[in-house]
């Protein structure tokens, strides 16, 4: 692209991002179809479930009609989807209130937990990743490799259990149940969520540090780094002035990808600490087979996941020097 | 064959040897553990609940006064057995579909790959929770759910491998020779992707162990009276406050199993780039 002007580069990047965004939306739509279909496979429908075994067929039929379950599947899908989009995903069967209300109570808690975890995890992961990349092949790098490789495979509830044993049983610093309520001050809140954050961080950091290391090492193998080393630039300067500006986009990409591990981790962590978030709500919905609530929760998680993937891809597109303005 | 495996084991780095030892240990436990159990699995044998370590009960007693070691030995069989079966099913299905896509041309490859891309963008825990809610969680269903959840990941890796191989000269020669698609997929392409696929199988196994024990921990996986390692953590959760061995032992057991597999795969020569 020697002769390409910066404007055409920008345009190409925008087109690519637009396409990527459209394909995310399409994927989300297909995901909603999949989730809807799986939820419909439930043996016996919601009306039967609500009335119990002793209901007469007439009662069940009446309730089915009232709930709109006697309409064809595609009509129900269309009304569910338009409901989702307009912010009304239906009625929670167990809580007996609108799904949107149940979720709006829990969603901020989960978002806060995720934000705080990212705040803790990102700097630590960056330090570990860059540190072990600079020490490539050395003792520190190998030790960190084994450590992060092991942490990736450790179940969340072991990390949580060990955290409770140390901080709440032995040291008695922190409560073993996470509380979150309106009346609590920030100090109490932070004490309450310290252990969930710690547990989630440990899991995300391991993944993130490995990907950061890979991104930095990828840059280290480039000729421009060899050039800088050969002309006698100090190692720290090589990393800060030469590698980092080029590695930032791949690192942001790695961060977005590994933050998606938060979604799965939250399911276990919120449950073990009794944290009133979206993931524990979803587990409750599975246990009570509250399908409208479950479908809405699943869609939120999938949307969050796709958003993270979109961010990862967009940074990769913007970082591509063949597309970026020169 | 055996000498070959031995020399390969010797060539592993230290962490890989540790991993191999852990994997062999848990395989042995899954195979022979229940025979070695000192007490029947469901028997109430201790006077106290959440006993510490003692000569009669090496890993103490659980929340009902049952022997933790005996329950752990039988739980390991569920965890290892279910996960191994599910990982095999996932790998076999994913690879078979990938081979079909690789030799089937664009009109098979495109829709199949788009469908798998869609499935892969549902986080695995969320996907399995929806499946459990819809179907329930008997042992065969759990096996199936875990397998379905990890087919797309295997498909993606296997397809990338198979598509590359299908363009190699020797495959073109086989095509020109007039070999059928089935022969090309099974006899030409598959043998050359076995090594990376084995590494991928190990990773799927780790993911599935973590998924299934996570589900059991939530009470949505293996149902009583059966118990895998995740169920053991769940049922003894009330002992957390006193730091009971009954809750630590099964959690550590899962971790040593999954960490062992990870270390082993990482130590293998020419392993895949994925973490």
Interface residues (C-beta under 8 A of the other chain):
Chain A: X27 X30 X31 X34 X35 X38 X39 X41 X42 X145 X146 X149 X150 X152 X153 X154 X155 X156 X157 X158 X161 X164 X165 X169 X170 X176 X207 X210 X211 X214 X260 X263 X264 X267 X268 X271 X272 X282 X283 X285 X286 X287 X289 X291 X294 X295 X298 X301 X302 X305 X306 X309
Chain B: X15 X117 X118 X119 X121 X122 X123 X124 X125 X126 X129 X130 X131 X132 X133 X134 X135 X206 X210 X213 X214 X217 X218 X219 X220 X230 X233 X237 X240 X241 X242 X243 X247 X248 X251 X252 X254 X255 X258 X259 X261 X262 X263 X266 X275
